[in-house]
Amino acid sequence: MNDALQRLLDLEDIRALKARYCWAIDTKQWNALRALFSPDARFEGFGSAPDGSDADSFVAGVSSRLAHAISVHQCHTPQFVFLDADRVRGVWAMQDHLEWPQPIALKEAPEARGFIGYGHYEEEYRRIDGRWRMHLLRLTRLRIDPLPVSPAAQPATLRRASTDWLEAQA
């Protein structure tokens, strides 16, 4: 296989890795989330874990902070640079919607029920044992819009995600 084709395949694997990241957080699949990171992954800029946190601390923080929240993460228009055959850096435009059933003390939006955030993920990926893993995740924010204290009406007929939809079927 030529180098250009291999790089395209690698980038598609990294895009799928990022999609699994958003899916795991929004469907609260914490073990699946943990499996996406390198053993020595580090995190910066997240409200759920202090800068420099390892993957276990990050997942523990996210799972605790979002246990009762509705979260929607969207990532768009990635840009990538290969550092070498097994290391890639990327930047993703992002938007997240985080909403709790009642107001909580958030550093991002004090006295709100949640927020809609806009910014970027700056990330580094490493290929480990033939699979791409997230090695560094840095969240930067350009804007945060607090959600009002009174909740928006939600229809009772919302369909929940099927967390096993992509599992192999017998």
RAMOQUI-V709325 format. One record per pair of residues at least 4 apart in sequence whose ideal C-beta (glycine too) atoms are under 7 Angstrom apart, sorted by sequence separation. I is the first residue (numbers start at 1). J is the second residue. If there is no record, write none. Layout:
i:I j:J
i:I j:J
//
This chain:
i:1 j:5
i:3 j:7
i:4 j:8
i:5 j:9
i:6 j:10
i:7 j:11
i:8 j:12
i:9 j:13
i:10 j:14
i:11 j:15
i:12 j:16
i:13 j:17
i:14 j:18
i:15 j:19
i:16 j:20
i:17 j:21
i:18 j:22
i:19 j:23
i:20 j:24
i:21 j:25
i:22 j:26
i:23 j:27
i:29 j:33
i:30 j:34
i:31 j:35
i:37 j:41
i:49 j:53
i:53 j:57
i:54 j:58
i:55 j:59
i:56 j:60
i:57 j:61
i:58 j:62
i:59 j:63
i:60 j:64
i:61 j:65
i:62 j:66
i:63 j:67
i:83 j:87
i:100 j:104
i:106 j:110
i:127 j:131
i:154 j:158
i:1 j:6
i:24 j:29
i:53 j:58
i:66 j:71
i:83 j:88
i:105 j:110
i:109 j:114
i:127 j:132
i:128 j:133
i:43 j:49
i:82 j:88
i:83 j:89
i:106 j:112
i:109 j:115
i:44 j:51
i:81 j:88
i:108 j:115
i:125 j:132
i:126 j:133
i:24 j:32
i:25 j:33
i:49 j:57
i:80 j:88
i:81 j:89
i:103 j:111
i:125 j:133
i:24 j:33
i:49 j:58
i:80 j:89
i:103 j:112
i:106 j:115
i:108 j:117
i:125 j:134
i:126 j:135
i:42 j:52
i:43 j:53
i:80 j:90
i:103 j:113
i:125 j:135
i:79 j:90
i:102 j:113
i:123 j:134
i:124 j:135
i:21 j:33
i:24 j:36
i:42 j:54
i:46 j:58
i:49 j:61
i:78 j:90
i:79 j:91
i:124 j:136
i:41 j:54
i:48 j:61
i:78 j:91
i:100 j:113
i:123 j:136
i:41 j:55
i:48 j:62
i:78 j:92
i:99 j:113
i:100 j:114
i:123 j:137
i:21 j:36
i:43 j:58
i:99 j:114
i:20 j:36
i:76 j:92
i:77 j:93
i:98 j:114
i:121 j:137
i:122 j:138
i:48 j:65
i:75 j:92
i:76 j:93
i:98 j:115
i:37 j:55
i:47 j:65
i:121 j:139
i:122 j:140
i:17 j:36
i:75 j:94
i:97 j:116
i:74 j:94
i:119 j:139
i:120 j:140
i:34 j:55
i:73 j:94
i:74 j:95
i:95 j:116
i:96 j:117
i:119 j:140
i:95 j:117
i:119 j:141
i:73 j:96
i:95 j:118
i:118 j:141
i:119 j:142
i:72 j:96
i:117 j:141
i:118 j:142
i:34 j:59
i:71 j:96
i:72 j:97
i:94 j:119
i:118 j:143
i:33 j:59
i:71 j:97
i:94 j:120
i:71 j:98
i:93 j:120
i:94 j:121
i:117 j:144
i:92 j:120
i:30 j:59
i:69 j:98
i:70 j:99
i:91 j:120
i:92 j:121
i:115 j:144
i:116 j:145
i:69 j:99
i:115 j:145
i:69 j:100
i:91 j:122
i:115 j:146
i:68 j:100
i:115 j:147
i:30 j:63
i:68 j:101
i:90 j:123
i:114 j:147
i:112 j:146
i:113 j:147
i:89 j:124
i:90 j:125
i:109 j:144
i:112 j:147
i:113 j:148
i:108 j:144
i:113 j:149
i:25 j:62
i:87 j:124
i:88 j:125
i:109 j:146
i:112 j:149
i:28 j:66
i:113 j:151
i:87 j:126
i:86 j:126
i:25 j:66
i:86 j:127
i:26 j:71
i:69 j:114
i:25 j:71
i:26 j:72
i:75 j:121
i:103 j:149
i:26 j:73
i:25 j:73
i:99 j:147
i:22 j:73
i:22 j:75
i:18 j:75
i:47 j:107
i:47 j:108
i:15 j:78
i:14 j:80
i:11 j:80
i:14 j:88
i:18 j:92
i:7 j:82
i:14 j:90
i:10 j:88
i:38 j:126
i:38 j:128
i:41 j:134
i:45 j:138
i:46 j:139
i:41 j:135
i:42 j:136
i:43 j:137
i:44 j:138
i:45 j:139
i:38 j:133
i:41 j:136
i:45 j:140
i:37 j:133
i:38 j:134
i:36 j:133
i:37 j:134
i:38 j:135
i:36 j:134
i:17 j:125
i:14 j:125
i:21 j:134
i:17 j:132
i:17 j:134
i:14 j:132
i:13 j:132
i:10 j:132
i:27 j:161
i:29 j:163
i:27 j:163
//
